[in-house]
Amino acid sequence: METQASNKTLHGVLAEFRNPKELLNAAETVNKNGYTDYDTFSPFPIHGMDKAMSLKKSKLGWIVFGHGLFGFFGGLAMITFMSVIDYPLNISGKTLWNVPAWIPVLFELTILFSAFGAVFGMFWLNGLPRFNHPLFNSERFKRATDDGFFLCIEASDPQFETEKVGQLLKNAGASAIEEVYDEEDEA
Amino acid sequence: MSKTYEYVHEPTLVKGDHDFKSITALITDINLRPTPKAWYAAFGVANLLLLVMLVSIAYLIWEGTGIWGLNTPANWGWAIVNFVWWVGIGHAGTLISAILFLFRQNWRTAINRFAEAMTIFAVMCAGIFPAIHVGRIWVIYWVFPLPNQMAMWPNFTSPLLWDVFAVGTYFTVSTLFWYVGLVPDLATVRDRIKNGIGKKLYGIFSLGWRGSNRQWWTYEKSYMILAGLATPLVLSVHSVVSFDFAVSVIPGWHTTIFPPYFVAGAIFSGFAMVLTLMIICRKIYKLEEIMTIDHMEKMNIILLVTGMMVGFAYLMEVFIAWYGGVEYEKAIFALRASGPYAWAYWLMIGCNVLSPQFFWVKKFRRHIGLTFVISIIVNIGMWFERFVIAVTSLSTDFLPSSWGYYTPTLWDVLTYVGTFGLFFTFFLLFLRFLPMVAVAEVKNVMPQADPHNYDEEGNYIAPKVEVPEPKRES
């Protein structure tokens, strides 16, 4: 392995695996060895990977629920203000607070805001959008969106030692291993 | 019973000898290759039609809705027919992307991307009609809950206002859902494209997606929730569209069967449109191994089922009119079948109820040419269904002395034809610049994606897909 250049900070060690099965096994090994700052990369979600990595349940459901509640009660408050308080609208003599007739609008607003929560909440939880990422410095990593299966143990992990991590990944069956640096050195 | 049959495996979804790399290449190379000449030709035609639409709309705004064939008693004509028709077409995209996802129908992955694109563009075409037929389009913002010079707010108890919210939400959620699905595939194009500007643009729109499993974890959750939200949404949208009619007191409109009947019809026409587009695209872009004959057969079965549901609704309408005993209600159904618009009624029955009956036969379901023809016939039929509903009830309502025959003008026709220009302009741009099949999702349903299909040494073992022998009980 190359030695670390002075003006680059190490992001982590990236290992490539041949297929989903080997990546899954490697993730299990890394997880069992007590690493926390690591991630696997694949062109599609791999069945069973969440278990192998012991990922916690996503908080997204609660975000969506909150948005949905806002959509419903916000809509109810809006229509009440508009049709009952600000400009009472007499429609064929029916009661002003005519909630049953508002259900279509309330339903649509609930769905609309829930969907906002589901989409933007997901992007937020995933740390997207972002302009760049150290991993994009790796030429090999381009295949993560095509047919490459990668595992990266990050330098921020408390147990991280370049040599040890490299050995662990090699033993786990990696077909290629490289160190990924945070900044590309122009000079 | 002498024989019992066990679970029969689905045929493989992706035909041919493909691995992940060749799938990526097969789909995204379409975006990376130089633009084909035929694309420019098609785009030119679509642009011309779009121009026709823009001119028709400009003249409409200049002159007023008098240029259309609308007049008392038929004050709703082609505009509303086209609106309902286009919205209905959109519904198949959401059905494929959301409902089939919840039902774990993996075959949807081959067609969901462009069916969703079709949804978005169809809803755009649909939205134009109610917007321009308001007459004074410069105060169209009155339909939104925005402060205006009258110090009034919209009437939230009106079905037309419900429509604004339903179609608006539908368009927004469909676009978001589509975009969420696109992000990983845009990242794929980003990582393969050589062109500098292209790399930047795909880079921006893929938001820095890395395909990390921690990202996929939330992503899949989000996709599932969106599918769960889009499912009731799509059912509600056409229900609300049907309320435009059903909440009135016009004979032939004031019926409780309208919401489910409209939804079934929407899915029916939408699937027909997906088939029309799919049969052309798979040929031109050589995607026969992804959009297979098996897919076409499944869609034809849906066409048959929804066609029968629509046929059932036609029957029930007539039955309830008779059973309900209201004179005007009975009269309108008699007039539909034998009155001035009988030609449209029987055209509708022929196209929507009779033409899908071919699909009882497996050979016909798997016949590309026949499917293509029927998919177009169905959409003609579904246009006439909305025409029959909207026009007959108005032109022959309660008082025979006020009856009148409605005919469209040239401007009605040009506006409608023009919306195809809008649709195909966007659709061609989509085909050119975005991956038309969900690359990541197709990979995910390939047997190579399942870690169970590998042995201890990590070598791929293709799963045996065979029909099990029937068990014999003595």
Boltz contact constraints between the chains, C-beta under 6 A:
constraints:
  - contact:
      token1: [A, 20]
      token2: [B, 451]
      max_distance: 6.0
  - contact:
      token1: [A, 21]
      token2: [B, 451]
      max_distance: 6.0
  - contact:
      token1: [A, 21]
      token2: [B, 454]
      max_distance: 6.0
  - contact:
      token1: [A, 21]
      token2: [B, 458]
      max_distance: 6.0
  - contact:
      token1: [A, 22]
      token2: [B, 458]
      max_distance: 6.0
  - contact:
      token1: [A, 24]
      token2: [B, 451]
      max_distance: 6.0
  - contact:
      token1: [A, 39]
      token2: [B, 212]
      max_distance: 6.0
  - contact:
      token1: [A, 39]
      token2: [B, 214]
      max_distance: 6.0
  - contact:
      token1: [A, 40]
      token2: [B, 213]
      max_distance: 6.0
  - contact:
      token1: [A, 41]
      token2: [B, 211]
      max_distance: 6.0
  - contact:
      token1: [A, 41]
      token2: [B, 212]
      max_distance: 6.0
  - contact:
      token1: [A, 42]
      token2: [B, 211]
      max_distance: 6.0
  - contact:
      token1: [A, 43]
      token2: [B, 440]
      max_distance: 6.0
  - contact:
      token1: [A, 43]
      token2: [B, 443]
      max_distance: 6.0
  - contact:
      token1: [A, 44]
      token2: [B, 440]
      max_distance: 6.0
  - contact:
      token1: [A, 44]
      token2: [B, 443]
      max_distance: 6.0
  - contact:
      token1: [A, 44]
      token2: [B, 444]
      max_distance: 6.0
  - contact:
      token1: [A, 44]
      token2: [B, 449]
      max_distance: 6.0
  - contact:
      token1: [A, 45]
      token2: [B, 216]
      max_distance: 6.0
  - contact:
      token1: [A, 45]
      token2: [B, 220]
      max_distance: 6.0
  - contact:
      token1: [A, 47]
      token2: [B, 450]
      max_distance: 6.0
  - contact:
      token1: [A, 49]
      token2: [B, 213]
      max_distance: 6.0
  - contact:
      token1: [A, 50]
      token2: [B, 217]
      max_distance: 6.0
  - contact:
      token1: [A, 55]
      token2: [B, 217]
      max_distance: 6.0
  - contact:
      token1: [A, 58]
      token2: [B, 218]
      max_distance: 6.0
  - contact:
      token1: [A, 58]
      token2: [B, 221]
      max_distance: 6.0
  - contact:
      token1: [A, 60]
      token2: [B, 218]
      max_distance: 6.0
  - contact:
      token1: [A, 60]
      token2: [B, 221]
      max_distance: 6.0
  - contact:
      token1: [A, 60]
      token2: [B, 222]
      max_distance: 6.0
  - contact:
      token1: [A, 64]
      token2: [B, 225]
      max_distance: 6.0
  - contact:
      token1: [A, 79]
      token2: [B, 156]
      max_distance: 6.0
  - contact:
      token1: [A, 82]
      token2: [B, 153]
      max_distance: 6.0
  - contact:
      token1: [A, 83]
      token2: [B, 156]
      max_distance: 6.0
  - contact:
      token1: [A, 87]
      token2: [B, 152]
      max_distance: 6.0
  - contact:
      token1: [A, 87]
      token2: [B, 153]
      max_distance: 6.0
  - contact:
      token1: [A, 91]
      token2: [B, 157]
      max_distance: 6.0
  - contact:
      token1: [A, 98]
      token2: [B, 157]
      max_distance: 6.0
  - contact:
      token1: [A, 101]
      token2: [B, 157]
      max_distance: 6.0
  - contact:
      token1: [A, 102]
      token2: [B, 156]
      max_distance: 6.0
  - contact:
      token1: [A, 104]
      token2: [B, 162]
      max_distance: 6.0
  - contact:
      token1: [A, 104]
      token2: [B, 240]
      max_distance: 6.0
  - contact:
      token1: [A, 105]
      token2: [B, 156]
      max_distance: 6.0
  - contact:
      token1: [A, 105]
      token2: [B, 165]
      max_distance: 6.0
  - contact:
      token1: [A, 108]
      token2: [B, 165]
      max_distance: 6.0
  - contact:
      token1: [A, 108]
      token2: [B, 166]
      max_distance: 6.0
  - contact:
      token1: [A, 108]
      token2: [B, 169]
      max_distance: 6.0
  - contact:
      token1: [A, 111]
      token2: [B, 169]
      max_distance: 6.0
  - contact:
      token1: [A, 111]
      token2: [B, 229]
      max_distance: 6.0
  - contact:
      token1: [A, 111]
      token2: [B, 233]
      max_distance: 6.0
  - contact:
      token1: [A, 112]
      token2: [B, 169]
      max_distance: 6.0
  - contact:
      token1: [A, 114]
      token2: [B, 229]
      max_distance: 6.0
  - contact:
      token1: [A, 115]
      token2: [B, 173]
      max_distance: 6.0
  - contact:
      token1: [A, 115]
      token2: [B, 176]
      max_distance: 6.0
  - contact:
      token1: [A, 115]
      token2: [B, 229]
      max_distance: 6.0
  - contact:
      token1: [A, 118]
      token2: [B, 222]
      max_distance: 6.0
  - contact:
      token1: [A, 118]
      token2: [B, 225]
      max_distance: 6.0
  - contact:
      token1: [A, 118]
      token2: [B, 226]
      max_distance: 6.0
  - contact:
      token1: [A, 119]
      token2: [B, 176]
      max_distance: 6.0
  - contact:
      token1: [A, 119]
      token2: [B, 180]
      max_distance: 6.0
  - contact:
      token1: [A, 122]
      token2: [B, 218]
      max_distance: 6.0
  - contact:
      token1: [A, 122]
      token2: [B, 222]
      max_distance: 6.0
  - contact:
      token1: [A, 125]
      token2: [B, 218]
      max_distance: 6.0
  - contact:
      token1: [A, 126]
      token2: [B, 215]
      max_distance: 6.0
  - contact:
      token1: [A, 126]
      token2: [B, 218]
      max_distance: 6.0
  - contact:
      token1: [A, 128]
      token2: [B, 207]
      max_distance: 6.0
  - contact:
      token1: [A, 128]
      token2: [B, 208]
      max_distance: 6.0
  - contact:
      token1: [A, 129]
      token2: [B, 207]
      max_distance: 6.0
  - contact:
      token1: [A, 129]
      token2: [B, 208]
      max_distance: 6.0
  - contact:
      token1: [A, 130]
      token2: [B, 208]
      max_distance: 6.0
  - contact:
      token1: [A, 142]
      token2: [B, 191]
      max_distance: 6.0
  - contact:
      token1: [A, 144]
      token2: [B, 211]
      max_distance: 6.0
  - contact:
      token1: [A, 145]
      token2: [B, 187]
      max_distance: 6.0
  - contact:
      token1: [A, 145]
      token2: [B, 188]
      max_distance: 6.0
  - contact:
      token1: [A, 145]
      token2: [B, 191]
      max_distance: 6.0
  - contact:
      token1: [A, 145]
      token2: [B, 211]
      max_distance: 6.0
  - contact:
      token1: [A, 146]
      token2: [B, 24]
      max_distance: 6.0
  - contact:
      token1: [A, 147]
      token2: [B, 20]
      max_distance: 6.0
  - contact:
      token1: [A, 147]
      token2: [B, 21]
      max_distance: 6.0
